[in-house]
């Protein structure tokens, strides 16, 4: 396995290699579609009145 992250002095350093080091199973991901619905019990508003999802 190729080293993806580089750690220096307790920090994770950015690199110029592509990707995040994970493979996504597209068929499995389709089972869990992303929804951006705001339910009433989690509905939060910013100072300007815009909805914010916690």
Buried (B, 14 or more C-beta within 10 A) or exposed (E): EEEEEEEEEEEEEEEEEEEEEEEEEEEEEEEEEEEEEBEEEEEEEEEEEEEEEE
